[in-house]
Structure formats: C-alpha cells, structure tokens
C-alpha cells in the first residue's frame, strides 16, 4: 500500500537532519586538522587534500634523522679542486680550506625554507691559522648578512671565541647571538657542537656532557630563505671577509637540537679522527671538480674586497703554520 504523505515527509526530514549532522562533524574534523597542521588551506582546496598534507607532515616529523645535511653535500662530492682532500693514519678524510676555496651554494638546494626553528651544528676541525675565520654560514641573497653563522675570532693571549650568529630576515647587520671562550684551537683537532632550542644556545666542546648555555632573543616568525640565499663552508661570501684556514673533517646541519648533546655518542666510530695526525697527507690534491649542478656561488661585485694574489696568500698561510 502507498505510504501516507505525512510519513514520507517525516522520513525525509530525519534523513536531512542526519545528513546535516554528518556534514557538521566532517567540517569540525577538517577544522581541527587544519589547526594541527598550522597551515591555512585555500578555500578551493578539497578537505581530503588537507588531510593528505597533514598525514605527510606527520610522517616527516617522525623521521628527524632524515633532516641532516653533511659537509660533502655542501662542498660537493668530489669537492672542487681548490679544496684538498687528505687522509689520516686511520684513513679518515679531511678537507683543507685555503684562501682560494669557494664553496657557496644556493641554500634552498640543501636546506628547508623556512629554516629549522631548532637545530644543531656539528663540527670536527683543525684551524691552521690564529686569524679569525667563518666556518659556516647561511647568508641572504645579497650576501650582506649571515642568517646563521659560526665564526672563530682571532687568537689573543692563547684563547679565542667561537661566535654564533642568528640574524632575523630584514636586518641590516649580522647579529651575534652568543659567543663562547675557548683555548686557542690553532693546530689542534677540536670537536664541538652548537644546539639551538627555543631561546637558548647550547655549546658542547670535546665531548663535554655539560654545555655552556646562553639565552638570546628572537621573534616567533619563521626564517624564510629567499631563492638566492647562500650557504657557505669556510667563509660567508660577501657577508664577512674572514675565511677559515685549516682542515674540516666533519660539518653537519641537523634539524634536531638534541643532536648537539649526542654528537660524540653518534660519532664514536670516527672519534680517532679528532686526535689523528693529518699531516702526512697535507697538501695532496685530488683530481676532482664540483659537479655542474653544484657550481659555487660567486661573491657579488658590490661586496667584493681587493685581495692579494694567490701566491702571497699561500705564503701567509704557510708562515702561520
């Protein structure tokens, strides 16, 4: 028999109410998902796509070990011919940086943008000069400032400082966020690490488990790296004229502030390199060039400074050894 019109309307109203309730819960779920992502999804983007993006972000956050950039990624493998590769007694490689080393690359080819909010910088090196020198830097596109940088000051009274730079985008000069006094590192192998977490900079040297800590101020804004931003090893392009002179066996950028504390634990296998003597192979060049895709950035002419000839610079480096 036919269903009375009143019952048909009542059933339709219940179905419509269920549908509206389902839509309400679905919208609530999408809103919470967007909030968890800390990302604004465009109005035209399907909610399902937002969920996919959230899932990908969650998976990425579970693999901090993937957020590591090594020395050879930054200088090229094989490195440019201006950088000498040498070996210690245990066959651990080290890379000699002289006055002609040019290692600038586009930062976004190796590092995320925005750059890590919290991170670690790991080093194992032997300076061969008492003069100041930038070990690592991330610069703006004009190479006027160091967004992130680590520099050795000149040796004075058998001591020097390791300076950490952290500069907000839009600044006109590089900002010294923290500095740490150490005995002279010249002609000595030294392993140290810098960890940045929230408003603190932690400094570990020679596997000391108790870090030196310095607080610094920074805005909550993300550090966006523009398309032309540079990343350098042994210098800072036009942002600072002082170049590092010596041997670098390890340099890592890790998107995890706890990596600084675990630095020596993770590197036990090559701990001998820090005390090894690289002198036996010093000066032996490898026949290599940087791959075409990793051609070094050139220092902008506007920030270039007159330099002496390569032969005179080499003589100075040899005299300082």
Phi and psi restraints in degrees (value plus and minus 20) as a CYANA .aco file:
   2 UNK   PHI     -90.9   -50.9
   2 UNK   PSI     123.0   163.0
   3 UNK   PHI     -98.2   -58.2
   3 UNK   PSI     110.5   150.5
   4 UNK   PHI     -77.5   -37.5
   4 UNK   PSI     125.6   165.6
   5 UNK   PHI     -76.2   -36.2
   5 UNK   PSI     -56.8   -16.8
   6 UNK   PHI     -83.6   -43.6
   6 UNK   PSI     -60.9   -20.9
   7 UNK   PHI     -89.8   -49.8
   7 UNK   PSI     -57.6   -17.6
   8 UNK   PHI     -81.9   -41.9
   8 UNK   PSI     -61.6   -21.6
   9 UNK   PHI     -87.3   -47.3
   9 UNK   PSI     -58.6   -18.6
  10 UNK   PHI     -84.2   -44.2
  10 UNK   PSI     -62.9   -22.9
  11 UNK   PHI     -84.9   -44.9
  11 UNK   PSI     -58.5   -18.5
  12 UNK   PHI     -84.8   -44.8
  12 UNK   PSI     -59.3   -19.3
  13 UNK   PHI     -86.1   -46.1
  13 UNK   PSI     -59.5   -19.5
  14 UNK   PHI     -84.9   -44.9
  14 UNK   PSI     -60.3   -20.3
  15 UNK   PHI     -83.7   -43.7
  15 UNK   PSI     -62.1   -22.1
  16 UNK   PHI     -84.4   -44.4
  16 UNK   PSI     -59.1   -19.1
  17 UNK   PHI     -85.0   -45.0
  17 UNK   PSI     -61.4   -21.4
  18 UNK   PHI     -83.0   -43.0
  18 UNK   PSI     -60.8   -20.8
  19 UNK   PHI     -84.1   -44.1
  19 UNK   PSI     -63.0   -23.0
  20 UNK   PHI     -83.4   -43.4
  20 UNK   PSI     -58.4   -18.4
  21 UNK   PHI     -85.8   -45.8
  21 UNK   PSI     -61.7   -21.7
  22 UNK   PHI     -82.6   -42.6
  22 UNK   PSI     -62.8   -22.8
  23 UNK   PHI     -82.8   -42.8
  23 UNK   PSI     -58.9   -18.9
  24 UNK   PHI     -81.8   -41.8
  24 UNK   PSI     -68.3   -28.3
  25 UNK   PHI     -85.3   -45.3
  25 UNK   PSI     -57.2   -17.2
  26 UNK   PHI     -85.7   -45.7
  26 UNK   PSI     -63.2   -23.2
  27 UNK   PHI     -83.9   -43.9
  27 UNK   PSI     -58.7   -18.7
  28 UNK   PHI     -82.2   -42.2
  28 UNK   PSI     -62.2   -22.2
  29 UNK   PHI     -83.5   -43.5
  29 UNK   PSI     -63.9   -23.9
  30 UNK   PHI     -84.0   -44.0
  30 UNK   PSI     -60.6   -20.6
  31 UNK   PHI     -81.5   -41.5
  31 UNK   PSI     -65.1   -25.1
  32 UNK   PHI     -85.1   -45.1
  32 UNK   PSI     -57.0   -17.0
  33 UNK   PHI     -83.5   -43.5
  33 UNK   PSI     -62.8   -22.8
  34 UNK   PHI     -83.3   -43.3
  34 UNK   PSI     -61.1   -21.1
  35 UNK   PHI     -82.8   -42.8
  35 UNK   PSI     -60.0   -20.0
  36 UNK   PHI     -86.6   -46.6
  36 UNK   PSI     -51.9   -11.9
  37 UNK   PHI     -94.2   -54.2
  37 UNK   PSI     -38.4     1.6
  38 UNK   PHI      34.9    74.9
  38 UNK   PSI      14.8    54.8
  39 UNK   PHI    -153.8  -113.8
  39 UNK   PSI     118.4   158.4
  40 UNK   PHI    -110.4   -70.4
  40 UNK   PSI      98.0   138.0
  41 UNK   PHI    -109.2   -69.2
  41 UNK   PSI     111.4   151.4
  42 UNK   PHI     -77.3   -37.3
  42 UNK   PSI     130.2   170.2
  43 UNK   PHI     -78.3   -38.3
  43 UNK   PSI     -53.1   -13.1
  44 UNK   PHI    -101.1   -61.1
  44 UNK   PSI     -29.9    10.1
  45 UNK   PHI     -97.5   -57.5
  45 UNK   PSI     110.7   150.7
  46 UNK   PHI     -82.6   -42.6
  46 UNK   PSI     119.6   159.6
  47 UNK   PHI     -74.1   -34.1
  47 UNK   PSI     -53.7   -13.7
  48 UNK   PHI     -82.7   -42.7
  48 UNK   PSI     -58.5   -18.5
  49 UNK   PHI     -85.6   -45.6
  49 UNK   PSI     -57.3   -17.3
  50 UNK   PHI     -80.3   -40.3
  50 UNK   PSI     -61.3   -21.3
  51 UNK   PHI     -84.4   -44.4
  51 UNK   PSI     -59.9   -19.9
  52 UNK   PHI     -82.9   -42.9
  52 UNK   PSI     -63.9   -23.9
  53 UNK   PHI     -81.6   -41.6
  53 UNK   PSI     -60.6   -20.6
  54 UNK   PHI     -82.7   -42.7
  54 UNK   PSI     -62.5   -22.5
  55 UNK   PHI     -83.9   -43.9
  55 UNK   PSI     -61.5   -21.5
  56 UNK   PHI     -84.2   -44.2
  56 UNK   PSI     -63.0   -23.0
  57 UNK   PHI     -82.4   -42.4
  57 UNK   PSI     -57.7   -17.7
  58 UNK   PHI     -86.2   -46.2
  58 UNK   PSI     -61.9   -21.9
  59 UNK   PHI     -84.4   -44.4
  59 UNK   PSI     -62.1   -22.1
  60 UNK   PHI     -81.8   -41.8
  60 UNK   PSI     -59.2   -19.2
  61 UNK   PHI     -88.9   -48.9
  61 UNK   PSI     -38.1     1.9
  62 UNK   PHI    -104.7   -64.7
  62 UNK   PSI     -23.1    16.9
  63 UNK   PHI    -145.5  -105.5
  63 UNK   PSI      43.8    83.8
  64 UNK   PHI     -82.1   -42.1
  64 UNK   PSI     -43.2    -3.2
  65 UNK   PHI     -83.2   -43.2
  65 UNK   PSI     -42.2    -2.2
  66 UNK   PHI     -97.0   -57.0
  66 UNK   PSI     -38.9     1.1
  67 UNK   PHI    -107.1   -67.1
  67 UNK   PSI      40.9    80.9
  68 UNK   PHI    -150.3  -110.3
  68 UNK   PSI     110.3   150.3
  69 UNK   PHI    -139.1   -99.1
  69 UNK   PSI     107.0   147.0
  70 UNK   PHI    -122.3   -82.3
  70 UNK   PSI     152.1   192.1
  71 UNK   PHI     -77.5   -37.5
  71 UNK   PSI     -68.0   -28.0
  72 UNK   PHI     -87.2   -47.2
  72 UNK   PSI     -47.7    -7.7
  73 UNK   PHI     -86.1   -46.1
  73 UNK   PSI     -54.0   -14.0
  74 UNK   PHI    -103.5   -63.5
  74 UNK   PSI     -48.7    -8.7
  75 UNK   PHI    -126.3   -86.3
  75 UNK   PSI     -31.6     8.4
  76 UNK   PHI      79.3   119.3
  76 UNK   PSI     126.5   166.5
  77 UNK   PHI    -152.5  -112.5
  77 UNK   PSI      84.4   124.4
  78 UNK   PHI     -92.7   -52.7
  78 UNK   PSI     137.8   177.8
  79 UNK   PHI     -93.7   -53.7
  79 UNK   PSI     147.7   187.7
  80 UNK   PHI     -82.9   -42.9
  80 UNK   PSI     137.1   177.1
  81 UNK   PHI     -85.9   -45.9
  81 UNK   PSI     -38.7     1.3
  82 UNK   PHI     -92.7   -52.7
  82 UNK   PSI     -34.8     5.2
  83 UNK   PHI    -124.8   -84.8
  83 UNK   PSI      98.0   138.0
  84 UNK   PHI    -103.9   -63.9
  84 UNK   PSI     112.5   152.5
  85 UNK   PHI    -119.4   -79.4
  85 UNK   PSI     108.6   148.6
  86 UNK   PHI    -148.6  -108.6
  86 UNK   PSI     147.5   187.5
  87 UNK   PHI    -149.5  -109.5
  87 UNK   PSI     120.8   160.8
  88 UNK   PHI    -106.8   -66.8
  88 UNK   PSI    -199.3  -159.3
  89 UNK   PHI     -78.0   -38.0
  89 UNK   PSI     -48.8    -8.8
  90 UNK   PHI    -115.4   -75.4
  90 UNK   PSI      -5.8    34.2
  91 UNK   PHI      46.5    86.5
  91 UNK   PSI      -0.3    39.7
  92 UNK   PHI     -98.1   -58.1
  92 UNK   PSI     110.2   150.2
  93 UNK   PHI    -100.5   -60.5
  93 UNK   PSI     128.7   168.7
  94 UNK   PHI    -157.2  -117.2
  94 UNK   PSI     138.0   178.0
  95 UNK   PHI    -145.8  -105.8
  95 UNK   PSI     103.3   143.3
  96 UNK   PHI    -108.9   -68.9
  96 UNK   PSI     104.5   144.5
  97 UNK   PHI    -126.8   -86.8
  97 UNK   PSI      98.7   138.7
  98 UNK   PHI    -131.7   -91.7
  98 UNK   PSI    -188.4  -148.4
  99 UNK   PHI     -88.5   -48.5
  99 UNK   PSI     -38.2     1.8
 100 UNK   PHI    -122.2   -82.2
 100 UNK   PSI     -19.0    21.0
 101 UNK   PHI     -86.2   -46.2
 101 UNK   PSI     111.1   151.1
 102 UNK   PHI    -149.3  -109.3
 102 UNK   PSI      91.1   131.1
 103 UNK   PHI    -143.1  -103.1
 103 UNK   PSI      -7.1    32.9
 104 UNK   PHI     -86.9   -46.9
 104 UNK   PSI     111.9   151.9
 105 UNK   PHI    -150.8  -110.8
 105 UNK   PSI     144.9   184.9
 106 UNK   PHI     -90.0   -50.0
 106 UNK   PSI     105.7   145.7
 107 UNK   PHI     -80.0   -40.0
 107 UNK   PSI     -60.1   -20.1
 108 UNK   PHI     -93.5   -53.5
 108 UNK   PSI     -27.6    12.4
 109 UNK   PHI     -95.1   -55.1
 109 UNK   PSI     -38.5     1.5
 110 UNK   PHI    -147.2  -107.2
 110 UNK   PSI     -45.1    -5.1
 111 UNK   PHI    -140.0  -100.0
 111 UNK   PSI     132.1   172.1
 112 UNK   PHI     -97.4   -57.4
 112 UNK   PSI     133.6   173.6
 113 UNK   PHI    -149.4  -109.4
 113 UNK   PSI      99.2   139.2
 114 UNK   PHI     -87.7   -47.7
 114 UNK   PSI     132.3   172.3
 115 UNK   PHI     -88.7   -48.7
 115 UNK   PSI     138.3   178.3
 116 UNK   PHI     -71.1   -31.1
 116 UNK   PSI     113.1   153.1
 117 UNK   PHI     -90.2   -50.2
 117 UNK   PSI     -65.6   -25.6
 118 UNK   PHI    -139.6   -99.6
 118 UNK   PSI     116.4   156.4
 119 UNK   PHI    -182.7  -142.7
 119 UNK   PSI     155.5   195.5
 120 UNK   PHI    -151.7  -111.7
 120 UNK   PSI     128.9   168.9
 121 UNK   PHI    -143.2  -103.2
 121 UNK   PSI     103.1   143.1
 122 UNK   PHI    -136.2   -96.2
 122 UNK   PSI     115.5   155.5
 123 UNK   PHI    -157.4  -117.4
 123 UNK   PSI     127.2   167.2
 124 UNK   PHI    -163.2  -123.2
 124 UNK   PSI      92.9   132.9
 125 UNK   PHI    -173.1  -133.1
 125 UNK   PSI     147.2   187.2
 126 UNK   PHI    -157.6  -117.6
 126 UNK   PSI      81.7   121.7
 127 UNK   PHI     -87.2   -47.2
 127 UNK   PSI     123.8   163.8
 128 UNK   PHI    -133.9   -93.9
 128 UNK   PSI      -5.2    34.8
 129 UNK   PHI    -159.3  -119.3
 129 UNK   PSI     130.0   170.0
 130 UNK   PHI    -110.4   -70.4
 130 UNK   PSI     -19.7    20.3
 131 UNK   PHI    -103.4   -63.4
 131 UNK   PSI     143.3   183.3
 132 UNK   PHI     -89.8   -49.8
 132 UNK   PSI     134.8   174.8
 133 UNK   PHI    -186.3  -146.3
 133 UNK   PSI     119.5   159.5
 134 UNK   PHI    -101.8   -61.8
 134 UNK   PSI     106.6   146.6
 135 UNK   PHI    -107.6   -67.6
 135 UNK   PSI     -62.1   -22.1
 136 UNK   PHI    -170.9  -130.9
 136 UNK   PSI     124.7   164.7
 137 UNK   PHI    -177.4  -137.4
 137 UNK   PSI     130.3   170.3
 138 UNK   PHI    -139.7   -99.7
 138 UNK   PSI     101.0   141.0
 139 UNK   PHI    -133.9   -93.9
 139 UNK   PSI     145.9   185.9
 140 UNK   PHI     -93.7   -53.7
 140 UNK   PSI     154.3   194.3
 141 UNK   PHI     -86.0   -46.0
 141 UNK   PSI     -47.2    -7.2
 142 UNK   PHI    -110.5   -70.5
 142 UNK   PSI     -20.8    19.2
 143 UNK   PHI      35.6    75.6
 143 UNK   PSI      24.7    64.7
 144 UNK   PHI    -119.0   -79.0
 144 UNK   PSI     -50.2   -10.2
 145 UNK   PHI    -155.9  -115.9
 145 UNK   PSI     139.6   179.6
 146 UNK   PHI    -120.5   -80.5
 146 UNK   PSI      94.8   134.8
 147 UNK   PHI     -82.3   -42.3
 147 UNK   PSI     -69.8   -29.8
 148 UNK   PHI    -154.2  -114.2
 148 UNK   PSI     115.7   155.7
 149 UNK   PHI    -178.7  -138.7
 149 UNK   PSI     134.7   174.7
 150 UNK   PHI    -152.3  -112.3
 150 UNK   PSI     109.0   149.0
 151 UNK   PHI    -158.5  -118.5
 151 UNK   PSI     123.9   163.9
 152 UNK   PHI    -114.3   -74.3
 152 UNK   PSI     113.3   153.3
 153 UNK   PHI    -102.4   -62.4
 153 UNK   PSI     151.1   191.1
 154 UNK   PHI     -86.9   -46.9
 154 UNK   PSI     129.0   169.0
 155 UNK   PHI     -94.2   -54.2
 155 UNK   PSI     109.2   149.2
 156 UNK   PHI    -157.2  -117.2
 156 UNK   PSI     107.2   147.2
 157 UNK   PHI      33.1    73.1
 157 UNK   PSI      23.0    63.0
 158 UNK   PHI      42.8    82.8
 158 UNK   PSI       6.0    46.0
 159 UNK   PHI    -165.3  -125.3
 159 UNK   PSI     142.0   182.0
 160 UNK   PHI    -173.8  -133.8
 160 UNK   PSI     159.9   199.9
 161 UNK   PHI    -142.5  -102.5
 161 UNK   PSI     127.8   167.8
 162 UNK   PHI    -123.0   -83.0
 162 UNK   PSI      96.2   136.2
 163 UNK   PHI    -124.0   -84.0
 163 UNK   PSI     113.1   153.1
 164 UNK   PHI    -129.8   -89.8
 164 UNK   PSI     105.4   145.4
 165 UNK   PHI    -124.8   -84.8
 165 UNK   PSI     118.0   158.0
 166 UNK   PHI    -164.3  -124.3
 166 UNK   PSI      89.5   129.5
 167 UNK   PHI    -140.0  -100.0
 167 UNK   PSI     109.5   149.5
 168 UNK   PHI     -90.4   -50.4
 168 UNK   PSI     120.8   160.8
 169 UNK   PHI     -75.4   -35.4
 169 UNK   PSI     120.7   160.7
 170 UNK   PHI      76.5   116.5
 170 UNK   PSI     -30.3     9.7
 171 UNK   PHI     -94.1   -54.1
 171 UNK   PSI     139.7   179.7
 172 UNK   PHI    -120.5   -80.5
 172 UNK   PSI     -38.3     1.7
 173 UNK   PHI    -156.1  -116.1
 173 UNK   PSI     135.2   175.2
 174 UNK   PHI     -88.9   -48.9
 174 UNK   PSI     119.2   159.2
 175 UNK   PHI    -125.5   -85.5
 175 UNK   PSI     104.4   144.4
 176 UNK   PHI    -100.9   -60.9
 176 UNK   PSI      83.7   123.7
 177 UNK   PHI    -101.5   -61.5
 177 UNK   PSI     -51.5   -11.5
 178 UNK   PHI    -182.0  -142.0
 178 UNK   PSI     133.3   173.3
 179 UNK   PHI    -162.9  -122.9
 179 UNK   PSI     128.9   168.9
 180 UNK   PHI    -153.5  -113.5
 180 UNK   PSI     104.3   144.3
 181 UNK   PHI     -98.8   -58.8
 181 UNK   PSI     115.0   155.0
 182 UNK   PHI    -160.6  -120.6
 182 UNK   PSI     137.2   177.2
 183 UNK   PHI     -81.4   -41.4
 183 UNK   PSI     137.6   177.6
 184 UNK   PHI     -70.9   -30.9
 184 UNK   PSI     110.1   150.1
 185 UNK   PHI    -113.2   -73.2
 185 UNK   PSI     -24.5    15.5
 186 UNK   PHI     -77.4   -37.4
 186 UNK   PSI     108.2   148.2
 187 UNK   PHI      41.5    81.5
 187 UNK   PSI       5.5    45.5
 188 UNK   PHI    -150.9  -110.9
 188 UNK   PSI     119.8   159.8
 189 UNK   PHI     -96.7   -56.7
 189 UNK   PSI     108.7   148.7
 190 UNK   PHI    -156.1  -116.1
 190 UNK   PSI     113.5   153.5
 191 UNK   PHI    -129.9   -89.9
 191 UNK   PSI     106.2   146.2
 192 UNK   PHI    -166.9  -126.9
 192 UNK   PSI     142.3   182.3
 193 UNK   PHI    -163.4  -123.4
 193 UNK   PSI     126.9   166.9
 194 UNK   PHI    -143.4  -103.4
 194 UNK   PSI     106.2   146.2
 195 UNK   PHI    -135.2   -95.2
 195 UNK   PSI     115.8   155.8
 196 UNK   PHI    -138.8   -98.8
 196 UNK   PSI     100.5   140.5
 197 UNK   PHI    -159.3  -119.3
 197 UNK   PSI      98.4   138.4
 198 UNK   PHI      35.2    75.2
 198 UNK   PSI    -135.8   -95.8
 199 UNK   PHI    -128.6   -88.6
 199 UNK   PSI       7.0    47.0
 200 UNK   PHI    -146.4  -106.4
 200 UNK   PSI     122.2   162.2
 201 UNK   PHI    -134.1   -94.1
 201 UNK   PSI     105.0   145.0
 202 UNK   PHI    -131.9   -91.9
 202 UNK   PSI     114.3   154.3
 203 UNK   PHI    -142.5  -102.5
 203 UNK   PSI     102.6   142.6
 204 UNK   PHI    -137.1   -97.1
 204 UNK   PSI     113.7   153.7
 205 UNK   PHI    -151.0  -111.0
 205 UNK   PSI     116.2   156.2
 206 UNK   PHI      29.3    69.3
 206 UNK   PSI      24.9    64.9
 207 UNK   PHI      45.2    85.2
 207 UNK   PSI       2.7    42.7
 208 UNK   PHI     -89.7   -49.7
 208 UNK   PSI     110.5   150.5
 209 UNK   PHI    -100.6   -60.6
 209 UNK   PSI     -34.8     5.2
 210 UNK   PHI    -124.1   -84.1
 210 UNK   PSI      87.8   127.8
 211 UNK   PHI     -99.9   -59.9
 211 UNK   PSI     136.1   176.1
 212 UNK   PHI    -102.3   -62.3
 212 UNK   PSI     120.0   160.0
 213 UNK   PHI    -148.5  -108.5
 213 UNK   PSI     117.7   157.7
 214 UNK   PHI    -153.7  -113.7
 214 UNK   PSI     114.0   154.0
 215 UNK   PHI    -110.2   -70.2
 215 UNK   PSI     124.9   164.9
 216 UNK   PHI    -162.8  -122.8
 216 UNK   PSI     141.3   181.3
 217 UNK   PHI    -122.1   -82.1
 217 UNK   PSI     116.3   156.3
 218 UNK   PHI    -169.6  -129.6
 218 UNK   PSI     136.3   176.3
 219 UNK   PHI     -97.2   -57.2
 219 UNK   PSI     141.7   181.7
 220 UNK   PHI     -96.4   -56.4
 220 UNK   PSI     -23.6    16.4
 221 UNK   PHI     -88.9   -48.9
 221 UNK   PSI     128.6   168.6
 222 UNK   PHI     -94.2   -54.2
 222 UNK   PSI     131.2   171.2
 223 UNK   PHI    -112.7   -72.7
 223 UNK   PSI      74.8   114.8
 224 UNK   PHI     -98.2   -58.2
 224 UNK   PSI     112.8   152.8
 225 UNK   PHI    -119.6   -79.6
 225 UNK   PSI      95.5   135.5
 226 UNK   PHI     -88.3   -48.3
 226 UNK   PSI     147.1   187.1
 227 UNK   PHI     -78.1   -38.1
 227 UNK   PSI     -52.3   -12.3
 228 UNK   PHI    -116.2   -76.2
 228 UNK   PSI     -13.6    26.4
 229 UNK   PHI     -80.2   -40.2
 229 UNK   PSI     126.4   166.4
 230 UNK   PHI    -135.2   -95.2
 230 UNK   PSI     136.2   176.2
 231 UNK   PHI    -147.4  -107.4
 231 UNK   PSI     111.3   151.3
 232 UNK   PHI    -149.3  -109.3
 232 UNK   PSI     129.6   169.6
 233 UNK   PHI    -139.6   -99.6
 233 UNK   PSI     107.9   147.9
 234 UNK   PHI      62.7   102.7
 234 UNK   PSI     -16.4    23.6
 235 UNK   PHI    -190.0  -150.0
 235 UNK   PSI    -198.4  -158.4
 236 UNK   PHI    -154.8  -114.8
 236 UNK   PSI       8.9    48.9
 237 UNK   PHI      40.4    80.4
 237 UNK   PSI    -150.7  -110.7
 238 UNK   PHI    -105.6   -65.6
 238 UNK   PSI     -24.5    15.5
 239 UNK   PHI     -95.7   -55.7
 239 UNK   PSI     -40.8    -0.8
 240 UNK   PHI    -178.8  -138.8
 240 UNK   PSI     110.1   150.1
 241 UNK   PHI     -99.0   -59.0
 241 UNK   PSI     -32.4     7.6
 242 UNK   PHI    -103.3   -63.3
 242 UNK   PSI     101.8   141.8
 243 UNK   PHI    -123.9   -83.9
 243 UNK   PSI     125.7   165.7
 244 UNK   PHI     -94.9   -54.9
 244 UNK   PSI     112.9   152.9
 245 UNK   PHI    -137.5   -97.5
 245 UNK   PSI      98.5   138.5
 246 UNK   PHI     134.2   174.2
 246 UNK   PSI    -178.5  -138.5
 247 UNK   PHI    -136.6   -96.6
 247 UNK   PSI     113.7   153.7
 248 UNK   PHI    -137.4   -97.4
 248 UNK   PSI     101.9   141.9
 249 UNK   PHI    -118.1   -78.1
 249 UNK   PSI     -46.1    -6.1
 250 UNK   PHI    -169.7  -129.7
 250 UNK   PSI     118.8   158.8
 251 UNK   PHI    -171.9  -131.9
 251 UNK   PSI     102.7   142.7
 252 UNK   PHI    -154.5  -114.5
 252 UNK   PSI     121.4   161.4
 253 UNK   PHI    -130.4   -90.4
 253 UNK   PSI      99.3   139.3
 254 UNK   PHI    -142.7  -102.7
 254 UNK   PSI     111.2   151.2
 255 UNK   PHI    -100.7   -60.7
 255 UNK   PSI      26.4    66.4
 256 UNK   PHI    -173.8  -133.8
 256 UNK   PSI      96.3   136.3
 257 UNK   PHI     -86.1   -46.1
 257 UNK   PSI     -39.9     0.1
 258 UNK   PHI     -97.4   -57.4
 258 UNK   PSI     -33.9     6.1
 259 UNK   PHI     -83.8   -43.8
 259 UNK   PSI     -48.9    -8.9
 260 UNK   PHI     -83.6   -43.6
 260 UNK   PSI     -61.7   -21.7
 261 UNK   PHI     -87.5   -47.5
 261 UNK   PSI     -54.0   -14.0
 262 UNK   PHI    -112.1   -72.1
 262 UNK   PSI     -11.2    28.8
 263 UNK   PHI     -70.7   -30.7
 263 UNK   PSI     -74.4   -34.4
 264 UNK   PHI     -93.6   -53.6
 264 UNK   PSI     -50.4   -10.4
 265 UNK   PHI     -82.6   -42.6
 265 UNK   PSI     -60.7   -20.7
 266 UNK   PHI     -97.9   -57.9
 266 UNK   PSI     -38.2     1.8
 267 UNK   PHI    -131.4   -91.4
 267 UNK   PSI       2.6    42.6
 268 UNK   PHI     -76.1   -36.1
 268 UNK   PSI     -54.9   -14.9
 269 UNK   PHI     -83.4   -43.4
 269 UNK   PSI     -50.6   -10.6
 270 UNK   PHI    -135.5   -95.5
 270 UNK   PSI      10.4    50.4
 271 UNK   PHI     -86.5   -46.5
 271 UNK   PSI     -45.0    -5.0
 272 UNK   PHI     -84.8   -44.8
 272 UNK   PSI     -44.1    -4.1
 273 UNK   PHI     -84.3   -44.3
 273 UNK   PSI     -49.3    -9.3
 274 UNK   PHI     -88.8   -48.8
 274 UNK   PSI     -43.3    -3.3
 275 UNK   PHI    -130.4   -90.4
 275 UNK   PSI     -20.2    19.8
 276 UNK   PHI     -93.6   -53.6
 276 UNK   PSI     140.0   180.0
 277 UNK   PHI    -123.2   -83.2
 277 UNK   PSI      93.0   133.0
 278 UNK   PHI    -109.3   -69.3
 278 UNK   PSI     -16.7    23.3
 279 UNK   PHI     -82.5   -42.5
 279 UNK   PSI     -50.5   -10.5
 280 UNK   PHI     -83.5   -43.5
 280 UNK   PSI     -46.8    -6.8
 281 UNK   PHI    -130.2   -90.2
 281 UNK   PSI     -13.7    26.3
 282 UNK   PHI     -81.9   -41.9
 282 UNK   PSI     107.0   147.0
 283 UNK   PHI      76.3   116.3
 283 UNK   PSI     -24.1    15.9
 284 UNK   PHI    -104.5   -64.5
 284 UNK   PSI      95.7   135.7
 285 UNK   PHI    -106.7   -66.7
 285 UNK   PSI     131.1   171.1
 286 UNK   PHI    -123.3   -83.3
 286 UNK   PSI     123.1   163.1
 287 UNK   PHI     -98.9   -58.9
 287 UNK   PSI      73.2   113.2
 288 UNK   PHI    -172.0  -132.0
 288 UNK   PSI     138.6   178.6
 289 UNK   PHI    -157.8  -117.8
 289 UNK   PSI     140.7   180.7
 290 UNK   PHI     -93.6   -53.6
 290 UNK   PSI     115.9   155.9
 291 UNK   PHI     -75.7   -35.7
 291 UNK   PSI     131.5   171.5
 292 UNK   PHI     -74.1   -34.1
 292 UNK   PSI     -54.6   -14.6
 293 UNK   PHI     -94.1   -54.1
 293 UNK   PSI     -29.6    10.4
 294 UNK   PHI    -138.8   -98.8
 294 UNK   PSI       9.4    49.4
 295 UNK   PHI     -79.0   -39.0
 295 UNK   PSI     112.3   152.3
 296 UNK   PHI     -81.1   -41.1
 296 UNK   PSI     128.5   168.5
 297 UNK   PHI     -88.2   -48.2
 297 UNK   PSI     126.6   166.6
 298 UNK   PHI    -115.3   -75.3
 298 UNK   PSI     124.4   164.4
 299 UNK   PHI     -89.9   -49.9
 299 UNK   PSI     111.5   151.5
 300 UNK   PHI     -79.4   -39.4
 300 UNK   PSI     118.6   158.6
 301 UNK   PHI     -76.2   -36.2
 301 UNK   PSI     -55.0   -15.0
 302 UNK   PHI     -86.7   -46.7
 302 UNK   PSI     -42.2    -2.2
 303 UNK   PHI    -130.8   -90.8
 303 UNK   PSI     -16.8    23.2
 304 UNK   PHI     -89.1   -49.1
 304 UNK   PSI     126.2   166.2
 305 UNK   PHI    -141.2  -101.2
 305 UNK   PSI     124.1   164.1
 306 UNK   PHI     -77.1   -37.1
 306 UNK   PSI     121.1   161.1
 307 UNK   PHI    -150.4  -110.4
 307 UNK   PSI     137.4   177.4
 308 UNK   PHI     -97.0   -57.0
 308 UNK   PSI     152.6   192.6
 309 UNK   PHI     -88.2   -48.2
 309 UNK   PSI     140.9   180.9
 310 UNK   PHI     -82.4   -42.4
 310 UNK   PSI     -55.3   -15.3
 311 UNK   PHI     -86.7   -46.7
 311 UNK   PSI     -60.5   -20.5
 312 UNK   PHI     -87.4   -47.4
 312 UNK   PSI     -59.2   -19.2
 313 UNK   PHI     -83.9   -43.9
 313 UNK   PSI     -60.7   -20.7
 314 UNK   PHI     -84.1   -44.1
 314 UNK   PSI     -57.0   -17.0
 315 UNK   PHI     -84.6   -44.6
 315 UNK   PSI     -59.3   -19.3
 316 UNK   PHI     -84.3   -44.3
 316 UNK   PSI     -64.7   -24.7
 317 UNK   PHI     -81.6   -41.6
 317 UNK   PSI     -62.2   -22.2
 318 UNK   PHI     -84.6   -44.6
 318 UNK   PSI     -57.4   -17.4
 319 UNK   PHI     -88.2   -48.2
 319 UNK   PSI     -52.2   -12.2
 320 UNK   PHI     -95.4   -55.4
 320 UNK   PSI     -43.3    -3.3
